[in-house]
Amino acid sequence: MMLLPACRDTSQPHAPLTREAYIWQQQWRDPVEAAAATASRELDSLAVLAAVIRFPKGSIAPQTQYVEVPWQRLKEHGKPIAVVVRLGTPTPSFDVGHAEHETGALRTAIHATLEMLSTAGLSPSEIQVDFDCPEKKLAAYAQVMRDLRAQWPKEKWSITSLPSWLGAKGFKELVQTTGSYILQVHSLKLPPPGRAATLCDEQRSLHWAKQADKVGVPFRIALPTYRSEVLYDAGGKLLDVISEDLPQDKTIRAASRSVAVADPAAMARLVKQWTAEPPEHLTGLIWFRVPVEGDRRNWSMPAFLKVLQGEAPAPKLEPVVELDPSGIWKISIRQTGDGMALWPLQVTVRLASGAVVESTDARPEYAAGTAPNGVTFQLTRDARARVPEMPAGDPLYVGWVRGGSSKPEVSLTTATVSEMLGQ
């Protein structure tokens, strides 16, 4: 008898992908609660950061910060809530048979978090561990997760993982232990000083999804909505990577900067692709993170809700021309669309027939130049490297020109994120 290889039963349709998103703020203010309420109406569930554990360098005593989450108000939204406990760099001794410090810290934080949820009348839909585990220590991580699952056997568990783990020794054992995992495809390859890059490469993400599917364990994919700023000193040494707004009293001096951004159009294409043809073991998409009003390093909520549907947001830029009392024409740009609008690559100003340009100037990010019967304002190379965004609302002043009494015509040369990055 000849045995044929098992094949996937294509007669059974793939279940719809779940839609989730993280709330990662460590201080819950009114805008965060408002964002949670809006997102809850569109998502299947929220994953909420509940605690952050750190081991100071050279110490085995953990420092745990609990987020004061309004669990009771989240309950009122009526959607499942997953809790996330983050563990940073492990202790130097972390290894198979020597994971008691990490296990103990996680156990304490999870127990306290579950107590807080219970007080609010909530049960978590999932306990998620976000751990910066060294790739060579995945077997020790599996030991940690076995111990945690043994203590709370009725809970659903998951971990975050990196694409580099997919082929690593011990990875399959780890995710089989947890039962599911989240593949973060927004792995940041740091751009060099003065350059820009994308946070999530579209083609590599599709490749990683296929690679993850071969592991044979249910997984979700985490996609980015944010931007990171990379800071360097004068010698090109990395100082910090900032992906969230800093407190007002904290500043970091840097000699040069670069940025990495999430491209809404590319993310929408991934959503559309995976929704139409999901890998067999892919169960959902989870976004990092829910947009909050005032968060300058994230998409707007309207843009996020568009991408959720697999649609690219539609930014719309309109020129604003005003005659100043001094007799100069002030040129500004207003963003009226629902997408992430980038500053125009070029603003061209043409004066009325017969008018002559007497003088002109531009803001520092634009260089003033000449054009037939007018001027141009060209976005500088340094400004392009920052991939500058325009929020909806207040106009962005670009420059001015003196010449003629009739209102000049203004045209814009715009760019997508990929075009701005030169891809």
N, C-alpha and C positions, 0 to 999 in steps of 0.2 A: 504494500500500500504506500502511495506517495503522499506525504503530508504537505499541504500548501500553507504558505505563510499567512498569518492572520491579517486581515485588512480592516480598515475602519469602515464601520457601517454608515455609509453615506445616505441611507434612507432616512436616518433620524436627523432632523434639523438641529443645528447648533442653538443652544439657548441664547437669548439676547444677552449681550454683554452688560454687566452692571456698570453704573456710573457713580463714582464716589469722588470725594476730594478731602484733602487735609485742611484742618485749621491748626496752624502752627504757632499762632501768637501766644506769648507767655504772659501777656497782660490783656485781659478781656475788658475792653471799653465799649461804649455804645456802637461805634462803627463795626466792631467785630461781631457783636450780637446781631446787628442788622444784616450783615453779610451772611451769617449763619442761617438766619430766617429766609433770606432770598434764595440761597443755595439749596436749602432743604426742600424747597418747592420743586426743584429741577433734578435733584440727585436721588439716588436710591439710599444712600447713607453718607454719614460724615465720619471721618477718622480724626479724633481730637487728641492733640498732644496733652498728656496728663502729667508727666514727670520727666525730668532730665537728670541723669546720674553721671557724675564725673568722679574720676579718681585723680586727685592731685598728683603731680609727678613725684614718683618715689614713695607714694603712700598706698596703703591697702585699706584705708578708711574712706568710704565713699561719701561724696557730698551730693545730696539729692534735693532738687528744687521741684516743688509741686506747683503746678499751675492752678490758680484759683478759677476753675471752670464753673460757670453757672449751670450745673447739671440739670437742675429742676426746670429752668427755662428751655434748655435744649430738649428735654423730654416733651415739652408742649408742642414741638414741631412735628411729633409723631413719626419720626424716621429713626431707623436703627443707628446706634452710636457705637463705633469702634474706639477703643482707647489705645493710645500709643505711649509706650515707655521707651525713652531713648537712653542708650548707654554709649558713652563716648569711648575713648581709648582705654583698653583694659590694663590691668596691672601687669608689671613685667613678668610675673611668674605664670601668667595665664597659659594653660596647656591642658591636655588630657590628664585627668587626675588631679589637676591643680586649678580648678575653676570655681572653688568655693566662694571666693570674694565676689566674683561677678554674679554667681547664682544667688548668693545671699542678698546682694544689693537689689537685684531685680525682684526677688521674692518679697522683700520688704516694701518696695515701691508699688508692686502690683497689689499686694494685700491692702495697703493704705488706699489705693485708687478704687479698688472694688468696694471698700467700706464706704467711701464717699458716694459712689454710685448707688449703693444700697440705701443709703440715707435719703437719696433723692427718688427712690423707688424705681431705679433703673438697673437693668442687666445689660452688660456689653454684648454687642453682636459679635465682637471679636476682640482678642487681646493681641496687639501687634507690638513686636519688639524691633526696634531700630538700633542696631548695634554695629559700630565700626570695627568689625572683627577682622583681624589680619587674615589674609587669604590662606596662609599656611596653618591657621588654627581653627579651621572649620569643623574638624572632628571634636575639638573641645567645645565649640559652640553647640554642636549637636548634643553633647552631654548636658550642657546647661538647659537646653530646651526639653530634653527628656525629664530632667528633674522638675522643671516647672509644670510640665503637662501632668506629671504624676501627682502633683499637689492639687491641681485644678483640672481633673480629667474631663469634666463636663463642658469646659469652655472651648470655644473655637480659637485656634491660634494661627498666627502668620508672622513672617519676618520679612524685612526688606533685604534685597540682595543686589549685587552689582553684576554687570555683564561679564566682568573678568572672572567671576566665581563659576560661571556656567561649566567650564571644563576643568575646574579645580578638583583635586582629590578631597573627598569628604563632602562635596556639595550635595550630591544626590542623597546621601545618608541624612544630611541636615534637613533638607526639605521634605523627605519622607517622614522624618520625625515630627515636623510641624504640621504636615498635611497640606500646606499651601504656602505660597510665597509671592512677594511683590518684586518684580524686576524693574529697577530704576534705570531707565534708558537715558536719563539726563545726567550722564556721567560727564563731568566737566574736564575737558582738556584745556588747560590754561592757555589763553592767548598771550603772546609776548607783549612787552610794554608798547603802548601806543597802537595796538591792533584790536580787532574785534573778531568774535567767533560766535557760532551757534551753540546753544546749550544741548541741543538734541539733533543729532544727524539723522535725517529721515531714512536713508538707505541702510545705515548701520542698525537702526532700530528695527527695521523689517527683518534684517538678518538675525539679530539677537532674539527676536520673537520666534523665529523658526528653530533656532538653536535651543531655546528654552522649551519649546514644545516637545523636543526629543527626550527631555528628562522624564516626561511621563507623569508629572505631578501638576495638579491645578495651579495656575498662576494668574496674576493680574499684572498689568503694566502701568508703571507710574510715569506720567508725562508732566512736563514743566509748564508753568505759566509766568515765570518770574525772570528776572535778569540778575546777573552777578557782576560786581565791580571788583576787579583784581588790582591790588595796590603793590607797587614795587618801590624800592629805595633807589638812590642814585646809581648804585652798582648793578641794578637789575635783579636784586634779591627780592623774593616774594615776602611781602609784609603781612598781607591778609586777603581773604576773599569774603566780600560782603554781599549777602543775598537778601538781607532784610534791612529795613530802616534802622539806623542807629539811634540810640537815645540822644536827646538834644545836647546833653552835657558830655557826649563822647565824640571826639574827633580823632582821625588818624592822618598824620602828615605823610604824604607820599610824593616821591619825585616824579613818578609817572603812573598812569593808570591804563587799564584795558577793560573791555566789557565782553560778556557772553550773554546772549539773549535767546529767549524762546520765540520762535517765529510762528505766529498764529496761523498763517496760511499753511505752513508745513505740518503743524499739529492737526489741523482740520483734515488734511489729506490722509494722515495716519488713521484718524478716527474713521473716516469714510472707508479706507481700505480694510481695516480690521473688522468693522461692522459688517461689511459685505462678505469678506472671506476670513473669518477668524481662525487662527490655529486651533487645533482640536482641544488643547488643554487650557486655552486662554478663556478666563471666565469674566474678566471685566477690566475697565480702565479706571485709574485713580489719579487725581490731579494734585500736584503740589504747586500752588495752594489756592484756597478760596480767596478771590480778590476782595480786598477791604478798601473802602473809601479812604483816600489819603496815603495809601501804600504806593510810594513812588517806584518801587521795584517790582511791580506786578501789572498784569493786564487790568483793564477795566472790567467790571462785572458784565456789561453788555457784550464785550468782545468774548469773554469766557463762555457766556451762554450760547453765543453763536457757534463757537468751536465745538462745544458739547454736541451739537447737532451735525458735526462734520462739515460746517459751512465756514468759509473764510470771512472774517469780519470785513466790513466795507468802510474804511476811513474816508472822510471827505474833507478836503481842504479848500477854503475859500479865501481869496485875497481881500484885504480891507485897505481902502485908500482914503486918507483923510488929509485935508488941507490945514496945515498948522497956521496959527495967526502970523507967524513970521514969514509965511509965503512958501514954505517947503511942503512937498508931498510926502507924508509919512506912510510907509508900506508895512502892513502887518498881515499875518495869516491866522485864520480861525479854523479850528477843527470842529466839524459838526456831525461827523459820522459815528458809527458804533464800534469802530475798530481801533487798533493801535496805530496812530498816524505818526509817521516819521517826518522830521523837518524836510522841506523840499531841498532837492539837490541844487536847484537853481530857481531864482525868481527873476523874471525878465520884465522890465518896465519900459513901455514905449510911450513917448510923449505924443501929444497931438501934433498933427501935421504942421510943419513950420516952426515948432518950438525947438529950442536949443537947450541942451543940458548945461547949466551954469556951474553946478557943484553937486556932489553926492557923497554919501558915507554909509557905512553898514555897521551892524553890531559885530563884535570880535569874531563870532563863529562864521561870518560871511565875508567874502572878499568882493569888493566893488570892482566892476569892469565895464567896458563899453559894449554897446550893442547898436545896431542900426536905429537911429533916431531915439536912443534911450540908453539904459544901463542894465547891467546884470548884477545880481548878488549870488555868488557861487559859494556853496557850503565848503569850508576848508577841509583839507585832508584830516587834520587833527579832530575836527568836529565830527566828520564821518566815522572816525574810529570809535566814537562814543555812542554811535547809533542813537542820536537824540530823539526822544519821543515828545509828542504834543498831546497833552490831555484835552478833552473837550472843555469848552468854556472860554476863558480869557484869551484874547488875541496874542500872538507872538510877534513882537516887534522885530522887523528884519533890517530896515534901513530907510534912508530918505533921499530924495532928489529934488533939486530946485530947477525949475524950468517950465515955462508955459503957464497959462491960466486955466486951461481946460484939463479935466480929470484924465490922467494917463490910463492906458490899458495895462493890465498885469496878467502874466501867464506863469504857470508853475510847472516845473519838471520834478515829478515825484519819484519815489523808489520804494520797493518792497524791502523787507529785511534782507532777503537773499541778495538783492541788487545792491543794497547798501554795504553788505559784507563782501561784495565782489564775487559772489558764487555763481 
